Amino acid sequence: MRRPEGWQRAWVVAAREIRERARTRTFQWSTVFAVLAMVAIVVVPSLGSDGPKTYRVGFAGTVAAGSADAVGAQAKAADARVRTTVYDTVAAGEQAVRARKVDVLLVDGTRLAWRIRADATLGALVANAVQAVQVRDRAAEQGLSIAQVGRLLAPVAMTNDVLGSAAGVDDSARDVAFWAVVLLFLSVSIYGQMVLTGVVQEKQTRVAEVMLSRMRPRELLAGKVLGIGALGLAQFALIVLTAGVSLTAVDSVDAPHVATSLWVWLVVWFVLGYAFYSVVYAAFGALASRVEDASSAAAPISIVMFAGYLAALSALESPDSSLATVLSFLPPTAPMSMPLRMTLTSVPVWQPVAAALLTAASVWLLVRVAGRVYTGAILRSGTRIPLRAAWHGGTQHG
Amino acid sequence: MLELREVSKAYGEVRALDGCSFEVTPGRLTGFVGPNGAGKTTAMRVVFGLVAPDEGTLAWQGAPVDVDVRRRFGYMPEERGLYPRMRVRDQLVFFGRLSGLSPSAAGRAADRWLGTMGLADRAGSRLDDLSHGNQQRVQLATALLHEPDLVVLDEPFSGLDPLAMESMSSMLREVAGSGAAVLFSSHQLDLVEHLCEDVVVIDSGRVVLRGRLAEMRTAAPYRFVDVTTHGDLDRLLQLDGASVAARTEGQVRLRVPRGVDPAAVLQAIGSDVERVSYEPPTLSELFRAAVGHDRAGDDDAQT
């Protein structure tokens, strides 16, 4: 399309795709569902472990000197924080427990009062502190100074180190890589299928004829792919944005850190993957004659995409293998394999750039090949049209 | 004027068009008739670039037809060519935009045509919620929306009830009256005869008859005499060159050479006559004479 009228007509087609599809309940609900699902995927796993926890401990009755400090020291050793409150009466303390102002109340240094049930971790923490205070007091009775006892009983600070299950790959990065590949695969395949069925429907309902009496096949193809793609991009970007915002909001020790550049790359790979597969789907759609036949006509490309998906996932354990590296450069698999490797290992910047350029170049080529097949097949009725016939017919129009 | 010259198109062994030539004149209705599989639809698809001919040329006002020229054409295919789930008005605006109308012009044209078609209250309905006749109206509106110079309609009357046929007829007359060239195909020869000034008859991919219908009828070398009488019919059969086209009790339709003097015919009829008419052949008769052979069972061919 070298002329503005052609792009103008393509735009009319694209605008129709966006408007009509965005209007459907299916699209609206799937968007809502995808956003909620993404929030759930990010938030739910981190609910159980909300970072350094702050315990609230109340004291009442007889309180041994240094109890609060001892509880604090125990908490610190367990990588938790503690806030202590001393109540004048046991009743006031118990009231605070019931009102959820404190998690547990220590009465007379011997009884723990809980609201509903005992928390084993907190119970042990307070018991250790009480034990420590009592040991200190008994030691003092034996003639040791407080400082000596303090040194004697100083809790050992433990450091925590997360190793993950495979060397070099941490679990949270693996989660990110997994979901990125799943999201890319689902999005590209859903929107690619939309192009497929859209093309067949137009052919089956003969709308294509009415349209092609007013425009060139290439203009129709471009409008269709760009319109559905714009809608897909908006939905994909929204889901990715949701994931980013949720991760920031959760901010837990378990939430993986995802670099901003990776978010951007995800969107880039969606665009490239969609461009690559959608034009091929359009060509296969034009070869079919009925919607019922569309998926079987497009089976070859669906199989390639699914194999690429499985191959990408299999590289979760070995992102540095030579197979994974090769897959991350091949245009059909790069949109899933490259973001996976980028998440899991340190990939030199030139690699994703080169893979993206390679994919873009193959899209440029595919647009020409698929455009010709589409042109040769879209107006031919009858049963499934042989690829060869469509290819040779493709020179006659447009 | 639209001109097809020696257009041929073959699908494998089947010659859908075989040196097909005809023209469609602005301001007139041209009826396009022929048996099933004669090549009517293929010829129409050639006009819209939906079929690339193997040979032959296509011209509009003397110039080759390309996508920009076609923007001034309107096409109504036989099978529905609209989005089933799209709203009626949106659909019209969409096709208007594809024909190069601005958004506001397309909107105005859509509203005007919805009014003309009596569909103003269905503007927001989905197409497949409309009756067959109303869907056909919407299809017609998409073909006419941008006030095309040439309108081509494939079987616009099929499946319409008598009232809908009447309104379709007057709509087509109006379009031609406004200066557009109109070509439509139909199997209803009476209707074509009633409606069209020009006729193209196609058979096996070849045009076997074309021109002004009135001239073609006059030019036929024979006339038909219809007689209803209580008297003796056999006397009539003695007329020079007369043959019986149809005969029932007390009624006969005679085919006589054009040279036979009508006065002689009247004389032969004599008295005791209920009704008599002398007329050139109808389109049906011209059609049968031109197409000739029996085409029954030949309906599966590519149209």
Interface residues (C-beta under 8 A of the other chain):
Chain A: E5 R9 V12 V13 R16 R19 E20 T205 R206 V207 E209 V210 M211 L212 S213 R214 M215 R216 L379 G393 Q396 H397
Chain B: R45 F48 G49 L50 V51 A52 V67 D68 R70 R71 F73 Y75 P77 E79 R80 G81 L82 Y83 P84 R85 M86 D90 F94 F95 R97 L98 S99 G100 T142
